[in-house]
Amino acid sequence: MMSNSKFKHFFPNHFEEKILAKSTGETLAQHTNKSLNVLKSIITSNEIFCFLDEQIELFKCLRLGLIFHDFGKIAPGFQSLLLNTKERWNYRHEILSITYFLSLEPNLFSNIKLDNIEINVKYSLYLTFLSLVTNHKTIDYLMENYNTKNSYALERLFTKWQEFFHNTEIIKKFSSVIHSKRKYLRIDNIQFNGLTDNSIESIKNFTINQIPRYYESLVIPWKKFTQKLKLDWSTSILSNSLDLINQNHFTKFVLAILFRGIFLSADHLASANCSEIPVLCHPFTELFHKNHPNWTLKTIQEKCSKMKGDCFLFAPTASGKTESALFWADYNLSTKRGERIFFILPYTASCNKMHSRLMEYFGSENVGILHHKSQQYLFNFYSKSEEDLSNIEILRKVKNTTQLSRSLYIPIKVTTPFQIIKLFFGYKGFEKILVELVGAKCIFDEIHVYDPRTIAQIIVIIKFLKKSIHTQFFIMTATMPTFLQKEFEDVLDNPQILKCPEEKLKTQIKHEFRLIEGSMVNFDAEGRLNPNFLSMIKNDVKNKKSILIVCNSVKTAQFVYLKLIEKKIFGFSKKPNKAEIGLIHGRLTQKDRIAVEEHLQQYNILVGTQAIEVSLDLDFMTGYFEIAPIDALIQRAGRVNRKGKNKSLGKIHIFTQDSLKDKTIYSKERLKRTLELLKEKIQNIRQVYKDENPDFFPLSNADFNNLVQLLYKNGYEEKEQKIFESTKKHFFDFIVTYLRPFTSDKKIFKEFEELFDSIEVLPIQYHKEFKDLIDNRQFLIATNLLVSISKRRLFKYMKEKKIEYDNDYNIYILNVPYQEGFGLTE
């Protein structure tokens, strides 16, 4: 890590030790000093923040706000609360902070018109005021619960304000320090005067008379301003012309978000006992060669290590894309190296694997993880890696790690796109994450796997981040339809496109495939495996070939798994046992899922669903796949002969029908077209072989790419295209309408939740265990017992009266058998 030089302490050491900011014993002076040091490290580590500081004295106003942000804690009642947590004070200390702040500069907001005001020091001071008062609660909450138009609320404020001034001597001491450092603060032109005995009474009277007017200014001008927002994508916060910046409503909107995000980050990190944010000081080339001393960089890795700006990388599985992306990110960091790196992956399982992988390079202190199950993952990770810790110590560490992962502190984050999308629904504290994205290097892996709605949302967000805060993007994939590539190119900044040469792709042949007529399982005949499938599996086991079986549904995967065990087809050992065959799918508890993933490398046969397709580092010798769109088949094939080190090509068997027929999860038209393309390819290859009639047909990486382009030659299907276009338009409008700094709207959170077609339920057999764990506050262990099901399936169970809601523990209880390691059964 690179260290930022610290400020001198703003308040002298041991200054007013009896005035606390935290119940831990940390004083107000200590916490304020720490906040200022964090602020400096945030500003000085990022070139964009340095630019803003030069143009509008961003640093000065933020610093001023942090000096005052906990001033209200001087009130004797709040000090008693910190000393005895059982006492109640029942008021917001930040309200006293802002009324005191305003009393020292009474004309700060006179006749303010935010839709016309230029972006200058006065505008920044207004943002200081808003950040101060919303440090813990949003404007909406404060206006609902502390609105001084209500006589009772106004009386409470007067009472607390009078209590605040019981500590007159303390206030005078703090004020005198602020006054003596006016030059240091660069506030000579603002009349923040030190307090004297003669001025105390007049300030009290003035503030009481002005409180209602000031308090209403919390929300009214800002709402008027935001209602008039007209986003203009032609300029950004880095425009060379400050005149253009001043006239740009969108820029004011973005600055308000960043201002609050930096303010919150400095305060919260100081509260977490951080005094500065770390930056990556070691170049990735150095870390890489330390891990791989004899490694020679591949061509794409060499090129990416010298590539500036946005980038597309198209490269086959196991070609070193991850390292290529990290070389790119490292090369694009500024000389200050404070910008953050985001690694964005489709699934939680792939995030977990990437987190573990990146820690080997950068160390655990520099890599965070953020997804909806990351706390469960971290709990299980620490339970195994730090066995000497108790559950309570592990839970404490998980909480601390998660808090830091949600802050500006950790330089590298592994996450899913949904954690980014979530920000644009205005979740509490969204400003802090957007601060992290300023100038950040975002790496998207396998971006083509998302549905049209998610792809459209990602495109809109990329556009927003590119134009507002200069985020850079590296998009890597094995293959992508041309129409989607064009959509991304339109919102990126003249991206460089790096592809493996066509001639080289033609020589990269790791697989050969065959089509097997019919389905893997015939459910119409009371359930039986395809005879050809069974005989081929037996032959592979006899020849000691590891086998990957990917089904399109949990039902099919479970059936195949049971039949293989029933037929005693396990693997290679002289004493076959169930442990040699694994089952992985989405209807396992987290506990069982983790157990399977820990043994992935040990299975001779692995049966699963789409959970296998992306980012799991598997390498089997032969694969049996149900028919799926060609891009999904390519992902599955990437887990067979992955590294291309086998003496023979990986053999891929593709069944021409889905076992569930009419209940397939894929578009029937796309499956039909995939089958047609594969058959056409077979005919073309047969012409090359002439009189020969081979069982398997080789496919190169070039063939894979060409098949994808042919499948999506006309883009999405009509229904998908409508969803895609509608989402692009309406999600942009949604952001413009609802994304607001300093406030949040819980109603729109439901719209985010509706994006997901899953809900967690508890198998009835674990009900007692779950309740015991919750009662003992073992929350993360308890969540390992839950299973995800689709909302459609939830409604089905409701109709069948197989599910009920436990109001005491806020969980659905599912009365459907669950078998350990096998999943829900029906």
TORRO-680291 format. One record per residue (C-alpha): y, x, z. Coordinates in pm, whole numbers, padded with zeros to 5 digits, always signed. Layout:
YXZ;...
END
This chain:
+00000+00000+00000;+00357+00101-00061;+00587+00063+00235;+00936-00084+00209;+01199+00074+00432;+01306-00157+00712;+01644-00274+00831;+01790-00150+01146;+01732-00425+01396;+02002-00684+01346;+01986-00771+01713;+01953-00469+01944;+01618-00390+02100;+01549-00590+02419;+01848-00814+02339;+01834-01124+02562;+01465-01093+02647;+01465-01420+02837;+01544-01626+02523;+01210-01690+02351;+01124-01793+01996;+00746-01825+02050;+00519-01927+02333;+00351-01586+02290;+00652-01425+02458;+00822-01308+02138;+01197-01329+02183;+01442-01496+01950;+01594-01155+01872;+01254-01002+01792;+01148-01288+01565;+01480-01289+01383;+01463-00913+01325;+01109-00945+01193;+01210-01230+00959;+01493-01020+00817;+01259-00727+00752;+01010-00950+00572;+01296-01092+00368;+01407-00745+00263;+01057-00649+00153;+01028-00972-00053;+01361-00918-00229;+01327-00544-00291;+00967-00556-00415;+01037-00788-00710;+01276-00701-00993;+01360-01067-01061;+01472-01122-00702;+01679-00803-00720;+01850-00941-01031;+01928-01270-00857;+02067-01086-00558;+02305-00894-00783;+02420-01210-00964;+02458-01466-00687;+02414-01267-00366;+02084-01442-00300;+01992-01195-00027;+02313-01247+00165;+02270-01623+00194;+01900-01606+00277;+01970-01349+00544;+02242-01564+00693;+02005-01861+00704;+01731-01663+00879;+01977-01541+01143;+02053-01902+01233;+01716-02065+01161;+01587-02069+01521;+01923-02081+01695;+01855-02431+01825;+01574-02288+02040;+01842-02159+02280;+01850-02511+02427;+01712-02496+02787;+01469-02781+02720;+01308-02596+02432;+01285-02277+02637;+01101-02475+02909;+00866-02608+02642;+00777-02253+02533;+00710-02149+02889;+00502-02458+02966;+00332-02615+02663;+00253-02930+02863;+00621-03017+02878;+00774-03228+02600;+01115-03173+02449;+01082-03434+02178;+01343-03309+01935;+01378-03086+01628;+01535-02752+01718;+01640-02694+01353;+01880-02989+01373;+02070-02808+01646;+02057-02491+01436;+02226-02654+01138;+02489-02841+01336;+02587-02512+01501;+02582-02337+01163;+02812-02604+01018;+03049-02601+01314;+03125-02234+01247;+03227-02308+00886;+03355-02668+00887;+03480-02672+00528;+03164-02540+00367;+03065-02867+00200;+03395-03046+00164;+03420-03229-00169;+03101-03070-00298;+02967-03197-00632;+02634-03039-00700;+02607-03153-01059;+02921-02954-01143;+02916-02669-00893;+02857-02325-01039;+02570-02114-00920;+02758-01885-00687;+02779-01800-00320;+02888-02152-00228;+02586-02299-00405;+02359-02050-00229;+02513-02143+00106;+02435-02506+00036;+02074-02404-00026;+02091-02207+00301;+02190-02525+00480;+01906-02726+00322;+01650-02454+00392;+01759-02433+00754;+01713-02800+00823;+01385-02836+00627;+01224-02527+00776;+00951-02742+00933;+01002-03099+00812;+01112-03245+00479;+01440-03424+00423;+01261-03758+00395;+01094-03711+00734;+01420-03615+00902;+01614-03901+00747;+01346-04145+00859;+01316-04018+01216;+01652-03857+01298;+01903-04041+01080;+02236-04046+01266;+02330-04380+01110;+02099-04512+01379;+02293-04530+01705;+01991-04429+01915;+01931-04123+01695;+02297-04028+01717;+02291-04059+02095;+01981-03836+02112;+02159-03576+01900;+02466-03579+02125;+02245-03538+02432;+02056-03243+02284;+02377-03088+02156;+02530-03099+02502;+02210-02949+02643;+02231-02672+02382;+02577-02572+02512;+02448-02542+02867;+02359-02188+02757;+02717-02110+02659;+02704-01747+02770;+02387-01682+02570;+02535-01848+02262;+02848-01635+02297;+02640-01316+02311;+02445-01403+01997;+02762-01514+01821;+02941-01192+01909;+02663-00987+01747;+02689-01199+01430;+03069-01164+01430;+03050-00786+01481;+02822-00749+01181;+03024-00954+00935;+03058-00657+00703;+02685-00590+00720;+02625-00957+00633;+02887-00948+00354;+03045-01268+00489;+03401-01149+00539;+03528-01436+00324;+03349-01699+00535;+03507-01792+00866;+03216-01742+01102;+03410-01653+01415;+03275-01528+01741;+03293-01774+02032;+03550-01752+02308;+03594-01965+02617;+03887-02141+02450;+03695-02224+02133;+03379-02366+02293;+03523-02707+02376;+03697-02751+02043;+03376-02666+01855;+03184-02918+02064;+03434-03191+01992;+03465-03104+01625;+03090-03097+01571;+03030-03428+01749;+03295-03595+01536;+03154-03450+01215;+02780-03478+01284;+02716-03807+01101;+02901-03689+00788;+02721-03356+00786;+02387-03510+00854;+02411-03757+00569;+02495-03468+00338;+02139-03350+00390;+02011-03595+00136;+02276-03787-00055;+02431-03510-00270;+02092-03355-00337;+01939-03681-00453;+02234-03742-00682;+02195-03393-00820;+01822-03417-00881;+01859-03756-01046;+02089-03592-01301;+01857-03304-01374;+01814-03247-01745;+01569-02969-01811;+01689-02726-02073;+01429-02477-02190;+01676-02270-02392;+01783-02055-02099;+01615-01915-01793;+01716-01759-01464;+01720-01419-01631;+01974-01509-01895;+02215-01223-01958;+02503-01466-01947;+02585-01590-01601;+02805-01856-01761;+02495-02005-01921;+02314-01992-01587;+02597-02178-01415;+02582-02462-01665;+02208-02502-01658;+02075-02781-01438;+01719-02661-01477;+01818-02322-01342;+01976-02481-01034;+01656-02675-00982;+01440-02361-01005;+01673-02160-00782;+01652-02428-00514;+01271-02407-00523;+01275-02027-00504;+01537-02022-00231;+01336-02245-00002;+01013-02064-00093;+01155-01723+00004;+01311-01865+00320;+00983-02024+00433;+00781-01716+00340;+01000-01483+00545;+00991-01707+00851;+00619-01791+00834;+00508-01433+00771;+00720-01315+01062;+00549-01580+01276;+00214-01438+01157;+00328-01102+01298;+00397-00944+00957;+00703-00724+00922;+00683-00664+00544;+00473-00768+00247;+00227-00516+00100;+00238-00406-00263;-00027-00233-00471;+00056+00135-00479;-00264+00275-00632;-00292+00230-01011;-00603+00038-01110;-00715+00328-01330;-00739+00537-01014;-00937+00271-00827;-01165+00206-01124;-01260+00568-01176;-01317+00607-00805;-01578+00330-00827;-01715+00450-01164;-01670+00830-01173;-01877+00877-01491;-01743+00576-01679;-01579+00606-02020;-01343+00319-02093;-01455+00077-02361;-01223+00025-02658;-01090-00310-02533;-01032-00168-02185;-00839+00124-02331;-00622-00110-02541;-00554-00351-02255;-00446-00064-02031;-00147-00011-02266;-00063-00365-02367;+00272-00516-02262;+00342-00888-02235;+00121-01194-02274;-00221-01132-02418;-00527-01310-02558;-00858-01129-02532;-01160-01256-02722;-01469-01058-02629;-01841-01131-02575;-02010-01173-02239;-02063-00850-02042;-01810-00657-02253;-01586-00556-01960;-01326-00835-01980;-01261-00842-01606;-01165-00475-01591;-00967-00513-01914;-00759-00786-01749;-00697-00574-01441;-00588-00276-01655;-00344-00512-01831;-00207-00650-01503;-00160-00301-01362;+00022-00181-01674;+00258-00481-01666;+00360-00444-01302;+00720-00331-01264;+00810+00002-01106;+00849-00186-00778;+00488-00314-00813;+00558-00618-00596;+00456-00890-00841;+00141-01079-00748;-00182-01097-00951;-00369-01428-00984;-00729-01439-01109;-00793-01800-01214;-01152-01917-01265;-01310-02257-01335;-01554-02295-01046;-01563-02218-00675;-01890-02024-00713;-01736-01797-00974;-01426-01752-00753;-01646-01643-00463;-01825-01385-00679;-01496-01254-00819;-01344-01227-00471;-01636-01012-00359;-01609-00800-00675;-01234-00737-00647;-01261-00640-00282;-01475-00344-00393;-01178-00217-00595;-00876-00315-00385;-01010-00360-00032;-01041-00684+00165;-00681-00665+00291;-00542-00690-00063;-00757-00974-00205;-00730-01340-00103;-00917-01650-00214;-00793-02005-00246;-00992-02312-00345;-01096-02638-00179;-01404-02476-00021;-01264-02128+00043;-01271-02168+00422;-01643-02248+00410;-01701-01948+00185;-01503-01717+00415;-01684-01845+00724;-02023-01772+00566;-01897-01440+00428;-01773-01317+00767;-02082-01452+00944;-02296-01216+00738;-02062-00918+00701;-01942-00910+01064;-02242-01014+01270;-02095-00876+01593;-01825-01146+01595;-01872-01478+01775;-01824-01809+01593;-01486-01854+01764;-01374-01507+01649;-01496-01577+01296;-01313-01911+01286;-00996-01739+01406;-01033-01476+01133;-01098-01743+00868;-00783-01929+00976;-00572-01614+00965;-00712-01505+00626;-00655-01853+00481;-00296-01864+00609;-00225-01524+00452;-00391-01636+00127;-00151-01929+00117;+00147-01699+00170;+00323-01428-00026;+00147-01161+00176;-00172-01081-00021;-00113-00903-00357;-00418-01040-00544;-00546-01398-00529;-00861-01551-00673;-00824-01923-00726;-00896-02223-00949;-00639-02382-01182;-00642-02691-00963;-00472-02499-00682;-00191-02423-00929;-00182-02777-01069;-00164-02905-00711;+00175-02737-00663;+00331-02957-00929;+00244-03267-00731;+00483-03144-00464;+00233-03062-00190;+00399-02945+00131;+00507-02582+00101;+00463-02573-00279;+00782-02364-00298;+00610-02072-00125;+00336-02046-00388;+00587-02077-00671;+00771-01779-00521;+00446-01584-00556;+00432-01678-00924;+00772-01521-00999;+00691-01247-01249;+00325-01277-01150;+00038-01161-01370;-00195-01459-01419;-00542-01401-01561;-00730-01705-01692;-01102-01656-01748;-01313-01893-01965;-01014-02122-02008;-01185-02327-02281;-01440-02484-02041;-01195-02741-01899;-01168-03101-02010;-00875-03204-02237;-00667-03342-01948;-00690-03020-01745;-00622-02804-02053;-00308-03009-02123;-00187-02970-01763;-00244-02594-01776;-00044-02572-02101;+00250-02762-01948;+00244-02544-01636;+00232-02224-01842;+00538-02345-02032;+00719-02422-01707;+00635-02087-01549;+00715-01887-01863;+01057-02042-01906;+01160-02061-01543;+01023-01763-01353;+00886-01527-01618;+00520-01536-01522;+00296-01337-01758;-00046-01448-01877;-00369-01284-01985;-00614-01533-02133;-00967-01409-02189;-01271-01586-02323;-01587-01525-02521;-01474-01779-02778;-01209-02047-02823;-01149-02309-03094;-00857-02217-03319;-00669-02541-03245;-00666-02462-02871;-00562-02103-02931;-00264-02234-03127;-00166-02467-02839;-00156-02174-02598;+00025-01946-02842;+00303-02206-02869;+00386-02180-02497;+00329-01808-02450;+00579-01534-02536;+00455-01393-02869;+00117-01305-02719;-00074-01008-02849;-00419-01109-02968;-00703-00868-02918;-01036-00946-03081;-01353-00753-03124;-01375-00666-03500;-01585-00913-03702;-01806-00636-03837;-01883-00517-03488;-01957-00871-03370;-02208-00906-03651;-02399-00607-03518;-02399-00738-03161;-02725-00931-03152;-02874-00997-02810;-03046-01331-02873;-03277-01512-03107;-03330-01886-03088;-03556-02167-03193;-03526-02545-03191;-03795-02748-03012;-03821-03107-03135;-03795-03368-02864;-03677-03350-02505;-03765-03120-02217;-03884-03420-02011;-04016-03753-02133;-03905-04000-01868;-04022-04296-02081;-04383-04187-02034;-04356-04213-01653;-04221-03864-01642;-04396-03566-01794;-04294-03228-01927;-04292-03160-02299;-04640-03007-02363;-04493-02730-02579;-04246-02648-02301;-04522-02619-02042;-04742-02395-02254;-04450-02166-02345;-04349-02134-01978;-04705-02039-01884;-04712-01779-02162;-04379-01629-02046;-04504-01604-01689;-04824-01441-01812;-04611-01182-01998;-04393-01131-01691;-04074-01263-01848;-03803-01397-01619;-03706-01751-01716;-03378-01946-01702;-03400-02325-01746;-03073-02518-01785;-03075-02898-01782;-02794-03144-01847;-02855-03352-01533;-02958-03307-01173;-03241-03558-01223;-03395-03353-01505;-03352-03022-01320;-03518-03159-01006;-03805-03304-01208;-03870-02978-01396;-03857-02781-01069;-04110-03009-00899;-04346-03006-01196;-04346-02627-01217;-04433-02608-00848;-04696-02879-00890;-04854-02681-01176;-04827-02368-00960;-04611-02190-01214;-04406-01965-00991;-04374-01615-01124;-04540-01277-01138;-04674-01198-00793;-05045-01200-00716;-04977-01456-00443;-04746-01711-00609;-04510-01889-00377;-04222-02130-00394;-03968-01857-00316;-04011-01714-00665;-03860-02025-00823;-03506-02146-00749;-03315-02467-00806;-02936-02488-00827;-02719-02792-00899;-02417-02983-00772;-02600-03220-00536;-02704-02960-00282;-02536-02914+00054;-02308-02612+00072;-02560-02457+00311;-02845-02485+00058;-02622-02380-00230;-02529-02058-00049;-02896-01989+00029;-02986-02020-00341;-02696-01803-00459;-02795-01528-00217;-03136-01502-00386;-03035-01546-00752;-03142-01194-00845;-03485-01244-00688;-03602-01554-00874;-03850-01513-01158;-03771-01869-01262;-03435-02039-01205;-03385-02407-01282;-03036-02551-01279;-02755-02749-01438;-02412-02654-01575;-02352-02472-01244;-02530-02178-01408;-02311-02157-01717;-01998-01975-01604;-01936-01648-01422;-02267-01607-01238;-02394-01256-01298;-02750-01344-01409;-02973-01165-01655;-03298-01339-01755;-03532-01248-02040;-03580-01596-02187;-03403-01930-02168;-03491-02298-02212;-03190-02523-02265;-03136-02891-02321;-02914-02960-02621;-02543-02918-02541;-02226-02845-02742;-02240-02500-02897;-01977-02352-02662;-02184-02461-02360;-02499-02316-02521;-02315-01986-02567;-02229-01980-02195;-02593-02045-02106;-02710-01778-02349;-02474-01537-02173;-02713-01542-01875;-03006-01427-02095;-03030-01060-02196;-02677-01044-02059;-02640-00669-02071;-02844-00627-02390;-03065-00362-02232;-03400-00532-02295;-03623-00379-02561;-03659-00717-02733;-03399-00986-02798;-03353-01260-02541;-03542-01568-02658;-03349-01898-02644;-03536-02230-02678;-03316-02535-02745;-03457-02887-02717;-03318-03122-02980;-03283-03422-02745;-03132-03479-02403;-03401-03598-02159;-03176-03881-02036;-03088-03986-02393;-02821-04258-02356;-02699-04118-02021;-02605-03773-02152;-02288-03623-02006;-02180-03490-02345;-02031-03662-02648;-02315-03789-02867;-02113-03705-03177;-02062-03346-03060;-02433-03306-02978;-02523-03442-03321;-02282-03204-03491;-02412-02907-03286;-02768-02984-03394;-02661-03009-03759;-02486-02672-03740;-02787-02503-03580;-03019-02645-03845;-02784-02531-04122;-02784-02185-03967;-03163-02182-03963;-03174-02275-04332;-02931-01996-04419;-03136-01742-04225;-03459-01863-04388;-03311-01788-04728;-03268-01429-04615;-03630-01409-04496;-03752-01580-04817;-04133-01615-04794;-04151-01545-04422;-04143-01831-04173;-04023-01686-03841;-04045-01877-03514;-03711-01739-03387;-03381-01679-03566;-03135-01407-03456;-02778-01501-03367;-02502-01241-03347;-02179-01276-03149;-02007-01336-03484;-02246-01628-03546;-02161-01777-03208;-01787-01761-03282;-01828-01914-03627;-02037-02201-03491;-01769-02283-03232;-01497-02288-03497;-01708-02517-03716;-01784-02754-03427;-01414-02789-03341;-01286-02760-03696;-01096-03089-03660;-00998-03036-03298;-01086-03278-03020;-01250-03610-03092;-01011-03904-03123;-01042-04024-02762;-01011-03670-02623;-00710-03598-02843;-00528-03905-02710;-00591-03791-02352;-00474-03439-02441;-00149-03547-02609;-00070-03814-02351;-00122-03571-02062;+00100-03305-02221;+00385-03552-02247;+00345-03746-01924;+00263-03452-01699;+00582-03280-01813;+00779-03599-01740;+00599-03628-01408;+00712-03279-01303;+01071-03354-01404;+01068-03681-01212;+00884-03595-00891;+00885-03220-00823;+01164-03173-00571;+01239-02890-00329;+01306-02972+00036;+01110-03295+00017;+00773-03443-00072;+00630-03777-00170;+00287-03856-00028;+00239-04136-00280;+00205-03893-00567;-00067-03694-00388;-00304-03978-00475;-00245-03907-00842;-00362-03551-00788;-00670-03666-00599;-00757-03903-00883;-00794-03603-01113;-01127-03528-00947;-01440-03731-00996;-01616-03625-00679;-01625-03701-00311;-01815-03542-00023;-02074-03743+00169;-02313-03672+00457;-02689-03729+00418;-02795-03956+00702;-03053-03709+00833;-02768-03469+00926;-02554-03734+01097;-02629-03632+01456;-02604-03259+01380;-02269-03318+01205;-02128-03514+01499;-02240-03251+01748;-02075-02976+01545;-01749-03169+01510;-01748-03253+01881;-01785-02880+01953;-01504-02804+01705;-01740-02623+01467;-01570-02784+01167;-01657-02527+00900;-02024-02519+00997;-02024-02900+00985;-01884-02910+00630;-02181-02702+00513;-02389-03018+00560;-02193-03224+00305;-02293-03306-00053;-02062-03379-00347;-02129-03690-00554;-01930-03857-00832;-01708-04156-00754;-01919-04359-00996;-02228-04278-00791;-02036-04359-00470;-01961-04711-00599;-02325-04747-00705;-02443-04662-00353;-02189-04904-00208;-02319-05181-00429;-02674-05098-00319;-02557-05084+00048;-02688-04731+00085;-02363-04590+00217;-02128-04668+00505;-01812-04512+00643;-01804-04350+00988;-01451-04421+01110;-01489-04200+01415;-01565-03890+01206;-01396-03994+00879;-01699-03938+00659;-01926-04141+00432;-02286-04153+00557;-02538-04173+00272;-02871-04338+00343;-03056-04159+00063;-03329-03901+00132;-03220-03540+00121;-03472-03256+00092;-03368-02909+00197;-03335-02678-00105;-03398-02971-00340;-03103-03203-00288;-03050-03577-00287;-03342-03780-00418;-03345-04134-00552;
END
